[in-house]
Amino acid sequence: MFLPAACQFLGRFALAFVALCGALPAFAQIVGQYDFEDGTQQNWTSFCGAALSNTTEAAESGTHSLKITGRSQNCAGPSIELVNVLLPKATYQITAWVRLTSDETSTDTANLTIKQVDSSSGTNYVTVGNYATNVTSSGWTQLTGTYTGSASPTSLTLYAQLVGNAPNTTDSFYFDNVTINEISEPPGGPQDNSGITTTFEDGGLDGWSSRAGSTLANTTADAHSGAHSLLITSRIAAYDGPQISVNNKMYNGSEYSVSVWVKLGPNAAQNDTLRVSLQTTLAGTTSYHTVVSNTPVALGNWVHLVVPNYAMAFAYDPGQAFLYVESNSGTQDFYIDDFQLTYIPPPQIQTGIPSIFQTLSYYFPVGAEIDTTDLNGPHAQLLTKHFNSVVSGNDMKWSSVEPTEGSFTFTNADAEVNFAVNNNMLIRGHNLVWATGQQTPTWVFLEKDGVTPLSAQNPADVALLTQRIENHINAVVPHFGTKVYVWDVVNEPIDASQPDCLAHGPFYKVLGKSYIDIALEAARAANPGAKLYINDYSTSDPNKLACLVQVLEDLRNRGIPIDGVGHETHNRIDYPSITAMVNAINTIADLGLGFDQQITELDLSVYRGSDNTSNYGANGGTVPPSIIAQQGYLYAQYFDAFRQLKGKLSGVTFWGMADDNTWLDSFPINRLDLPLLFDTGLQAKPAYWGIVDPTQLPGYGLSFSVTAKSGPQNARVWTITANNPSQGTAYATQIGGFTLTQVAGAACTPVIAPTTFPVVFGDITAGASASASFTIDFTGCPNLARFTLNMPWSSANGADTGTLVSGNQFR
Amino acid sequence: MKRIVSLVLFAAFIPACLSAAPVPAPTIQTIPIGGKLAGQPGSALGWGFTLTYNAPSDWIVLNDSFFTGGQVYGTYNDYIVNQFIVAGPAPETALLDIPFSRGSTGLGEFDINRTGLIGASITGNIVVDYDVFSQDPNSPDFDPNSFVTAGQASIPVAINITPEPATFGLIVVAALLGLWCYRRANPCAIPAGN
C-alpha cells in the first residue's frame, strides 16, 4: 500500500526509484532525501574543512547538486547530522551519487561513512557499504550500503569522502540524490537483556512450541536436572522440533551465550546429530542461521549444545526471531532440558591499565595483527591503547588483493592502513610472496589457459611467473607507498629438510630459488625506502636456523636486496626454550651483516608442542587457570629476554590482540585456544601483566622459609612454609628437592625424609600460606654443626621457579 | 593423685607461659638509610645494614634475604646466606653495622640489566629470614634445641636507573649546544634606551 504512493510522490526520480522500490522490503520508508534542487545545501555542512556549494554544473537527476572543493584530506566532504533521524537499532539503506568534477582526470575511490558517537561504545567510524568504490569525472557512481543504528548514540554524522592516496585527498567532486530508507524497524521494542531460562520443572512448555507439527510434551520420563524435561515426538522433518521466540531477547549487534542439553528419545534407534539454529524474517524474507553447529548425540546420553559467544548479526521484523533445535537429518524423537539464553554485555576495555607500547617504548614498537573488525568499537580502542604498529592478517595477501590476474582489491587493506595512519601507527606489510603457495590464487601457477600448470621446463612459463610476481609487487607495494615501512617480501621460504634449505613450493618448482631474488628486487624497485624481510616460523630450531643463516648469507653475497628477518614465534606452552629464541636472534646479529630483526607473529598456545588433538573447550570446558598463569610467566620471561635484546630487535608483533579472535581456534584443529594478552572479553590476562608488570602475576612473590624446628636430634622436624603474598593463586606449587650442605662443625650426614620429590603443595590461594614438614635424623651431628639449606621450588606448572637458599641453619 | 595432677598442670603451664612470652623482633635498617640507590644500566648496587636486637636473653641468627619487588630490569643476589651474623646479649652485641662490600658483606646486591630502562624506579622490600635462640649460637655450649622461633624482617628499598655518564654527558653537551645555538640566533637582549 505504501510503495505506490511513495513512488508517485517521487515522480521526479521515477526510474531510479522504481528500481529501488523493487529492491526494498514492503515496509521500507524514506526517512531522508536530499536532491539539492531547491538551490540550498539542505542542511549538509562541511566535514574536515571542505567547501560546499550548490551548483548547476552537474546533476545526477534534475539540475542541481552539491559541489565539494577546497579539500586537503580524505575525509573532507559533505556531512549531515542524523542523530534525530535514525532510530537506535533500526536498519537503513543509504544511497548517494558521486562524480568527480570535470577537471579531475584520475580514478578515485569514495565511500559513505557515519561517525557514530555512542555513550556506551565511544566514537566509531562505520563505513556504509563498500569502503572504496571507484569514481571518475566521466559519470555518476552510486554509493550504497546498509547501516544499523547504535544503541544509544549522541551523534550520527553521515559524510561522503574520497579515500586513498593523493589526488584522493584534494580532488573536487559533485554529490547528489541522497536517500535514506529505513528497511528494518527496531526489533519490536526495547532491547530485553534478561535472557531466557527454561527448565520445564513447572510442568509446562515454558514458551516452546512446535515448528512444523511435531508434538511437544513436558515429561518426567527423563531429565538432565531436576525431574522434568521436554520430549519432542512425531517430527515430520529434520527441521521440525521445538522453537522458542527470541523476539527482543536477541538483538542485532549483540552477543549471547546459548546452551541447551539434548538427549535422544526413548524410541530413537540410532545415534544422531543435533544442532541449534536461529530463524529470522526480515522484510518477508526468512533466513536460517546455525547457532550451535552439528553435534553428535549418542543414544542414552545427555549432550550439551552450547556456544559461549554468539554474535547476533541479523535484523528481523517484530516477532520474527526463533531459536530452535533440529537434527541434521531424520526425525527421531529427542528431549531438551535446561535451555539458557544469556545476554553478554559488550566488552569494555580497561582504561586504567598501562599501555603495552608505551611501557615498552624504550625497547621496540609493539604491534598487533588485525582485520577490519578491529577498526571499530572496543577492539579499536584496545588496539590504539596498547599497540603502535599493525600488520594485516590476511588483507594484503595475494589472494586478497589480486584474486584474479590484474584485478586488484585493496578495500580491506586500505581501511586498515588508513586506520593505522590516522592513529600514528607503524604498518608492516604482509606478505608479497608466500613460498608454499598458501593464500595465493591458483591462476598464479597456471598458464594463460587457466588449466595447464606452469613448468620449469617451459621458458615461457618461467617468464610468465616472473612477470606475475613483478606485476603483483609493482601494483601492491606502490599502492601503499611509504605508509608501509617493512614488507615481508617472501613468507616462509625455509625448509630445513631440503638439501638447499629452501621450501620447494609452487614458486620454487618453476623458478628455483630465483623467485626470492625476483620478489626482493621487485620490492626494492617498488619502494626503495621500505625494509625488505623474509619471514619464517620455528627459527629457534637449530636446523632451521642454520638454513636461515645459509639463505641470508647467500642472498647478501649475491647482492640481492634483503634487510631483515622476521621470526614468527608461534609458540606452544612448552616450546621453544627462551634460550633457543635468544640464540636465534643473537646468531643472526652475530653474522655482522646488519640484518634487522623482528618478532612478527607472536602468540603462545595453551597446548603442548606435540598436542594436536586435545581441546580444553570440549563439553563446555575451558582452559585451566593454572595454564593461564603459566602462560603469564612465560610471556614475562619472553619479554625479559626481548628487553635484553634491545638494539637487536626492532619490533615485536603479536598475531592478534585478544582471545576472541585467534587463528589458533582453527589450527591445527578446531579447538579452544587462548594464546594472546587479552581474554575474550578484552580484559587483561596474566599474559598481559607478565609483559607490563610481572609483580601482578598470580603467585608472584611466592616465598619459602623455615618457620619451625622441633623434635629430638634423630627425628628433627623442620616446617617449610610457602607464603603467597600476591592477588592471585600460586598454582601447582611444589618443592623439587631438599639438601643440606654443612658449613660448620664436625662433619656428619643428616638423613632427610621424604626422599621422593616433588613434595606437592598444590594451589595456594591469594594471601595464603601452606606448609610441609621434613624429618631429619641428625644423629652424629654436633650441636654447633651448621648447614645451608638448598630447596628448589616451582609454581605455575613450573613456569615460576626459585630456590630457597638459607644459611646458618642449626639442626 | 591430686598432687600429681597439679604438677602435670603446672608443668604444662610453664611452657605455655614461655611460649606466650613475646619474642622481640629485630630492627634492620639499610645502609644507606631509606634503602634508595641509583645506578646505571649494567651496574651492581648493594645495601649494607644495621641490625639491632635488644632481647635480654635471646640471640638472633640471620639466615637469608630475598627481594619482593619487580626484577624486570635486574636481579637481586642475597649476601646474608654466606655470612654468620649473630646479635644479642653479651658476649655478643645488640647493635651491628654491616657495610656493603661487593661480593662479601651486606644485605645483598641488585644487578641492573645492561638494557634496564633509564628512569625506571624499582621498588620492593628486602625480606630477611632469621632464627631466634635462647642460647648464644657462638657459645661452645650452644644447644640447637634452644631454638625459640623463626621470623622475617622486611625493609623497603628502591633502585633508580640513571643514564650512563656518556649518555648524561651527551645530554649536557646537547643542552649546552642548544643553548649556544639559541643565543647565536637570539643575541642577548640589550635594554633599549633613548
Interface residues (C-beta under 8 A of the other chain):
Chain A: Y362 Y363 A636 F639 D640 R643 Q644 L645 K646 G647 D693 P694 T695 G701 S703 S705 V706 T707 A708 K709 P725 A744 N783 L784 R786 T788 L804 V805 S806 G807 N808 Q809 F810 R811
Chain B: V61 L62 N63 D64 F66 T68 G69 G70 Q71 V72 Y73 D78 I80 V81 N82 Q83 F84 I85 N113 R114 T115 L117 I118 G124 V127 D129 D131 F133 P137 P140 F142 D143 P144 F147 T149 A150 Q152
